[in-house]
Amino acid sequence: MVWMLYGATGYTGRLVTELAVRRGHRPVLAGRSPEALAALAVPHGLEYRTLDLREPEALEAGLRDVDAVAHCAGPFSRTSAPMVEACLRTGTHYLDITGEIDVFERLFAEDERARRSGVTLLPGAGFDVVPTDCLAAMVAARLPKATDLDLAFLPVGGVSPGTLKSVLEGMALGGRARVDGTLREVPVGWRRRGVDFPTGTRTVSALPWGDVATAYRTTGVGTITTFAHLPGLNRLKPALAEKLGRVLAVPSVRRAGETAVDLLVRGPGRGRRANGRVEVYAEAGDAEGNTVRAALVGPDTYDLTAEAVLRIVTDLSRGVLPTGTRTPATAFGPDLVRELPGVRVVEPEHVRAPG
């Protein structure tokens, strides 16, 4: 069984590498920088391969003996397509840690081709979107006629450079929601509401998140809004968010922002992650006013991502999953999140409509 970790020298890639080694795994580390790869791989006695996503023939050659690849090099809007193409050509199972809506949509469009190739494509195999997808499946199963689904998260801890770059790109693209089965463009912060997280009630604001793509496939619920409680987000008016998005849509401005992120952001250290956590809330409603809600508390988002990647890649590399494009919950069932260390689920609660 051979699996590759691409983007191994990035922030999340290093966390996955360290956890994999502690658990007795021997991934092949890959990326563009031979020096950085050697510095990470050699002390652990791991094989490494220098592969550039801009060189498709070399990329395919590097995957021919690989059963599964965990792709951790974002932003995935730029990096996922060449890796997915190489995996489909070589019969290699694929997972990534994206939260980018358009990436999910592109991979769902590859479902039939993946089935013909005998390949499983599983985007969103980390914090984006394992806990939200699993909770969505739990509440939807308890309310089969659900028409609406709200998903919200509250992270406590730092962020990595890759996450911030994805946020910049998401702001440039604007907000999204799923309305009656269709993806709609909406202003960031267009909806606000209170959410009873496990540690207390918070005000959350709508923002684009991968579940408007994934939870729709997992649950079939037609109207889905994603929310977060993030510093400054609740004070960001939709009109201002729209203006900021237009500024960030200018390529030179976004590149400058990404350069600043690379220079100034290093990601949370071990101590900060140890004190971090994430809380997630899901609420499904039907046309009669019935509601089912559930929540969970988990470890820091980056530690949760590393655990989820390692859990998923193991089964992918064994070839035990159905082929085609899958969400975490359609591949493993909603109990996947319960199996991750440090996760506590607040079980679904059914609130009946008055009368």
C-alpha positions in Angstrom: 0.0 0.0 0.0 1.6 3.3 -1.2 0.1 6.7 -0.6 1.5 10.1 -1.4 1.2 13.4 0.5 1.5 16.2 -1.9 2.2 19.6 -0.4 4.0 17.9 2.4 6.1 21.0 3.3 3.1 23.3 3.8 1.7 24.0 7.2 -1.0 21.3 7.1 1.2 18.9 5.1 3.7 19.0 7.9 1.1 18.2 10.5 -0.2 15.3 8.5 3.4 14.0 8.0 4.2 14.2 11.7 1.0 12.4 12.7 1.4 9.8 10.0 4.9 9.0 11.2 3.7 8.7 14.8 1.0 6.3 13.7 3.4 4.1 11.8 2.6 5.2 8.3 5.2 5.7 5.6 3.8 8.2 3.1 5.7 9.3 0.0 6.2 13.0 0.5 5.9 15.2 -2.6 6.0 18.8 -3.7 7.9 21.3 -5.8 11.0 22.1 -3.6 13.6 19.3 -3.4 15.4 21.1 -0.6 12.3 21.5 1.6 11.2 17.9 0.9 14.6 16.5 1.8 14.7 18.5 5.1 11.3 17.0 6.1 11.6 13.5 4.7 15.2 12.4 5.5 15.0 12.7 9.3 11.9 10.4 9.2 13.5 8.1 6.7 10.7 8.7 4.2 10.8 8.7 0.4 10.2 12.0 -1.4 9.6 13.0 -5.0 9.9 16.4 -6.6 6.8 16.9 -8.7 5.5 20.0 -10.4 1.8 20.3 -11.1 2.7 22.2 -14.3 4.4 19.2 -15.7 1.6 16.6 -16.4 3.7 13.8 -17.8 6.2 13.9 -14.9 3.3 14.1 -12.5 1.6 11.0 -14.0 4.9 9.1 -13.9 5.3 10.0 -10.2 1.8 8.6 -9.4 1.9 5.3 -11.3 2.9 3.2 -8.3 0.7 5.2 -5.8 -2.6 3.9 -4.6 -3.9 7.2 -3.1 -2.8 10.8 -2.9 -3.6 13.2 -0.2 -3.4 16.7 -1.8 -2.7 19.4 0.7 -1.3 22.2 -1.5 -3.7 25.0 -2.0 -5.3 27.2 -3.1 -7.1 24.3 -4.7 -8.7 26.4 -7.3 -5.3 26.5 -8.9 -3.8 23.1 -7.9 -6.6 20.5 -7.8 -7.3 20.2 -11.5 -3.9 19.0 -12.6 -3.7 16.6 -9.7 -7.1 15.2 -10.3 -6.4 14.7 -14.0 -3.2 12.8 -13.2 -5.1 10.6 -10.7 -7.8 9.8 -13.2 -5.3 8.8 -15.8 -3.3 6.6 -13.4 -6.1 5.1 -11.4 -5.0 6.8 -8.2 -7.6 7.6 -5.5 -7.7 11.3 -4.5 -8.5 13.3 -1.5 -7.9 16.9 -0.6 -8.6 19.4 2.2 -10.3 22.1 0.1 -13.2 24.3 1.2 -13.6 26.0 -2.1 -17.0 25.7 -3.6 -16.0 25.8 -7.3 -13.5 23.0 -6.7 -16.2 20.8 -5.2 -18.5 21.5 -8.1 -15.7 20.7 -10.6 -15.0 17.4 -8.9 -18.7 16.4 -8.8 -18.7 17.0 -12.5 -16.0 14.3 -12.8 -18.1 11.6 -11.0 -18.9 9.5 -14.0 -15.3 9.6 -15.3 -14.0 8.7 -11.9 -16.4 5.7 -11.8 -15.2 4.5 -15.2 -11.5 4.9 -14.0 -12.2 3.0 -10.8 -11.1 6.0 -8.8 -12.6 7.6 -5.7 -12.4 11.4 -5.6 -13.0 12.8 -2.1 -12.6 16.6 -1.7 -13.0 18.2 1.6 -11.3 15.5 3.7 -10.4 17.8 6.6 -12.0 20.5 8.7 -13.3 21.6 5.3 -15.8 19.8 5.5 -15.8 16.6 7.5 -17.6 17.8 10.7 -20.2 20.0 8.9 -20.9 17.3 6.4 -21.4 14.6 9.0 -23.7 16.8 11.2 -25.7 17.7 8.1 -26.2 14.0 7.4 -27.3 13.4 11.0 -30.0 16.1 11.1 -31.3 15.4 7.6 -31.7 11.7 8.4 -33.9 12.7 11.4 -36.0 15.1 9.2 -36.6 13.3 5.9 -38.7 16.1 4.4 -36.3 18.9 5.3 -36.3 21.9 3.0 -33.7 24.1 4.7 -30.3 23.5 6.3 -28.2 26.0 8.2 -24.6 25.0 9.1 -22.4 27.2 11.3 -18.9 26.9 12.9 -17.0 28.7 15.6 -13.2 28.2 15.5 -11.0 29.1 18.4 -7.3 29.2 17.5 -5.0 30.5 14.8 -5.0 30.2 11.0 -2.4 29.0 8.5 -1.2 30.9 5.4 -3.1 28.5 3.1 -6.3 29.2 4.9 -5.9 32.9 4.7 -5.1 32.7 1.0 -8.3 30.7 0.4 -10.3 33.3 2.4 -8.9 36.1 0.1 -9.9 34.2 -2.9 -13.4 33.4 -1.5 -13.9 37.1 -0.7 -13.0 38.0 -4.3 -15.6 35.5 -5.6 -18.3 36.8 -3.2 -20.9 34.9 -1.1 -22.8 31.8 -2.2 -25.8 29.9 -0.9 -27.8 27.0 -2.2 -31.4 28.1 -2.9 -34.0 25.6 -4.1 -31.2 23.4 -5.4 -29.4 26.1 -7.3 -26.1 27.9 -6.3 -26.8 31.6 -6.0 -24.5 34.5 -5.5 -25.3 36.5 -2.4 -23.4 39.2 -0.4 -21.1 38.0 2.3 -23.0 38.5 5.6 -26.4 38.6 3.8 -27.9 36.6 6.7 -27.2 36.8 10.4 -28.7 34.6 13.2 -28.1 33.4 16.7 -26.7 29.9 17.1 -26.7 27.8 20.3 -23.2 26.4 20.2 -22.2 23.9 22.9 -20.4 26.7 24.9 -23.1 29.3 24.4 -25.1 31.4 22.0 -23.2 33.4 19.3 -24.2 35.6 16.4 -23.0 34.2 13.1 -22.9 35.6 9.7 -23.3 34.0 6.3 -20.2 33.3 4.3 -19.3 31.0 1.4 -18.3 27.5 2.6 -17.9 24.2 0.8 -21.1 22.7 2.3 -23.3 24.5 -0.2 -21.8 22.0 -2.6 -21.1 19.0 -0.4 -24.1 19.0 2.0 -26.5 19.3 -1.0 -25.1 16.0 -2.4 -25.0 14.4 1.0 -28.6 15.3 2.1 -30.5 16.4 -1.0 -31.8 19.4 1.0 -32.3 22.2 -1.5 -31.7 25.4 0.5 -28.4 25.5 2.4 -26.7 28.5 4.1 -23.3 28.4 5.8 -22.3 30.6 8.6 -19.4 31.4 10.9 -18.5 33.3 14.0 -15.2 35.0 13.1 -13.6 38.2 14.4 -14.8 41.1 12.4 -17.2 39.2 10.2 -20.3 40.2 12.2 -19.4 43.8 11.7 -18.8 43.5 8.0 -21.8 44.9 6.2 -22.9 43.3 3.0 -22.2 46.5 1.0 -18.7 46.8 2.4 -18.1 43.1 1.8 -19.1 43.6 -1.9 -16.7 46.5 -2.3 -13.9 44.5 -0.6 -14.6 41.6 -3.0 -14.3 43.8 -6.0 -10.9 45.1 -4.8 -9.7 41.6 -4.1 -10.9 40.5 -7.6 -8.1 42.6 -9.1 -5.3 40.0 -9.6 -2.5 42.3 -8.6 -4.2 43.2 -5.4 -4.9 39.6 -4.5 -1.3 38.6 -5.3 0.0 41.4 -3.0 -2.3 40.1 -0.3 -1.0 36.6 -0.7 2.6 37.8 -0.6 1.9 39.6 2.7 0.3 36.4 4.1 3.5 34.5 3.2 5.7 37.1 4.9 3.6 37.6 8.1 1.7 34.4 8.8 3.2 31.2 10.1 0.2 29.3 11.4 -0.6 28.3 15.0 2.1 26.5 17.0 1.6 23.3 19.0 0.7 25.1 22.2 -1.9 27.3 20.5 -3.4 24.3 18.7 -3.6 22.4 22.0 -5.7 25.2 23.5 -7.8 25.6 20.3 -11.1 24.0 19.4 -13.9 24.1 16.9 -17.6 24.1 17.5 -20.1 23.1 14.7 -23.9 23.5 14.6 -26.4 22.0 12.1 -30.1 22.8 11.9 -32.6 21.3 9.4 -36.1 22.6 9.0 -39.2 21.5 7.0 -42.2 23.2 5.5 -44.3 22.4 8.6 -42.0 24.2 11.0 -40.3 21.1 12.4 -36.6 21.4 13.3 -33.8 19.0 14.0 -30.5 20.4 15.4 -27.2 18.9 16.5 -23.7 20.2 17.4 -20.2 19.0 18.1 -17.0 20.2 19.8 -13.7 19.1 18.3 -10.0 19.8 18.6 -8.2 22.7 16.8 -9.2 22.7 13.1 -5.7 21.8 11.9 -5.3 18.9 14.3 -8.8 17.7 13.3 -7.8 17.9 9.6 -4.7 15.9 10.1 -6.6 13.2 11.9 -9.3 13.1 9.3 -6.8 12.9 6.4 -5.0 10.0 8.0 -8.3 8.2 8.7 -9.6 8.7 5.2 -6.4 8.0 3.3 -6.1 4.6 5.0 -9.4 3.4 3.6 -8.8 5.0 0.2 -5.4 3.3 -0.2 -7.1 -0.1 0.7 -9.6 0.5 -2.1 -12.6 -0.3 0.1 -14.7 2.8 -0.8 -17.2 3.2 -3.7 -15.8 4.9 -6.7 -16.9 8.3 -8.1 -16.9 11.7 -6.4 -17.9 11.3 -2.8 -18.5 13.6 0.2 -17.1 12.5 3.6 -20.5 11.4 4.9 -21.6 9.6 1.7 -18.2 7.7 1.7 -18.1 6.8 5.4 -21.5 7.6 6.9 -22.2 10.4 9.4 -20.4 8.6 12.2 -17.0 9.3 10.6 -16.7 12.4 12.7 -17.4 10.4 15.9 -14.3 8.3 15.2 -11.9 11.3 15.2 -10.0 11.8 18.5 -11.3 14.6 20.7 -14.7 15.0 19.0 -17.8 15.1 21.2 -21.2 15.1 19.4 -24.3 16.8 20.9 -26.9 14.4 19.6 -29.7 15.5 17.2 -32.7 17.0 18.9 -36.1 17.2 17.3 -38.1 20.4 17.9 -41.7 20.0 16.7 -43.7 22.8 15.3 -46.2 24.4 17.6 -49.6 22.8 17.6 
